[in-house]
Amino acid sequence: MGGPVGRSSTPGEGTRSRVRHADRPGEGGDPHEDSDGDGGGRTSGETTAQRRAGSRGRGGQGQGGDGGVRSSRRAPKSGKRRVLRWGSAVLALLILGAGGAGYLYYEHLNGNIRKEDLTLGDKRMADHKANAAGQTPLNILLIGSDARDSEANQKLGGAKETFGAPPLADVQMLLHLSADRSNLSVVSMPRDTMLKMPKCTAPDGEVFPASTGDVQTNQSLGRGGPGCTVAAWYELTGIRIDHFMMIDFAGVVSMADAIGGVPVCVDANIYSRGANGRGGSGLKLEKGTTSVKGEQALQWLRTRYGFEDGSDLARAKAQHQYMNSMVRQLRKGTKLSDPGKLMNLAEAATKALTVDKGLDTVKKLYDLAEELKKVPTKRITMSTMPNVYGTGVNAGRVYPKAGDAEQLFRMVREDMPLDGKASKRKKAEPKDPSAPVGEIAVAVRNGTATDAQGPVSGRAGDVEKLLKEAGFAKATVDPDNVAGSTRTSILYPSADLEGDAQAVAKALGVPISQVRRSTDVSGISLAVGADWREDGSYPVSKGTEKTPESAGAQNGEEEGCMKVNPQYSW
């Protein structure tokens, strides 16, 4: 069956704290639990697959790591009100002004916000690489929790047998805001995704060891909190997560009410009712466009049975439609004209959200909104992690699709726009020009090992030969292998060697984005990664920088209707 794409997961050392094993039956959740909450509980005997079928002179040393870390009427195209207020509807600050009353209300809103640690994993996330202007991207993980931990959530979520059970992260979307703030990419990970969980240590000291087998991704939330979901994403993708925002059932309802309705569309009447032992969300809409809010908005976001093939992938598509429509709706600016409604929106947003400690004040949320508003709707791209179905006991679950998934992750890591539009920013030119290639020393190391395969014998020597053929007479092979490196990387220790390092990259066809400065080396060091296991030239070309078709990319201005499964039409 398909295997996970990403980094290896090594069991962490035990501590004197309580320890759970997420991959043991009966603990940490069953990988086959189906927590869609479509009104029929978390357990479903039908799998997703079944549903779909109905330095100069010196060589470098000491390199480690991998080197790098988805019909409403069209909204007016106004460039004056481009504000992403969802998830950070804290613009009420604009109407509060100064003085005691404003300060007290500001503190009140701050008190509404729940805060938790950004990551509960052991690995330190790699820093972003700045662009030519010194700007860095922002990655925010959005998490939808199915927790039945309050009377409101229990009423909305149903499934009494799950009350008090560990919460599941049934919606996971990564928002990538480009360094130059020209575009925004969203990557959804299906909650059925199987992966290896990293070790997580909860705030109370409880330790959840790294899994030895594959675990369903939505279980990460029950392993100490959203910080473990962040750690799981980093483990799989190598993408640095800067912030997270989490919302539960009741939060979705209150936010949807405060927004005042989001237009959604279906191509036929739909009633997501329970049938054949499967629970429906209760969503009932007539063909065409309807503005949904409150509980009806929650039903839309949770509906699976009724859309397309009844899979979680179809539900993700509906969620993308909702998000795109919500952005267009909010950018009409109606909330800004009514102070009372704006304050209600700020109140609802701050009460609905759980965030990392880096977003623990209204001011920080506002600053984030100011960054997000710079992106025009036409440069927002929704996508889903390319995936394949598992087999055997994991039939119906999904795995990252080899090649395509890593390509999508790489594009996010390297700040490449998913809409295929070239960035207008200029690449940084090295302050110190390159020396003649014959004078540039390069140490080549073998980092081709993967989770499933050992290093390819002789790859460092092969690349050394390519360099010498290109005139790099001082290229040498470093006999030490590098820990499994997802992609080929070129490191240099100081600014005076940047031009030399870029010359090496250009000679081999390695993207300049994979050249970076590092204090871990003393000279230019090239690690041949798992993306270059075979003989020949470096495989990355302009064509592979396109978003994989399997990601189902959808533009933020696209409007359309969800296809209704005839079995759920009325």
Summary of the structure (lengths in Angstrom):
residues: 570
radius of gyration: 24.6
end to end distance: 38.3
largest distance: 75.9
contacts: 2024
relative contact order: 0.20
helix: 32%
strand: 18%
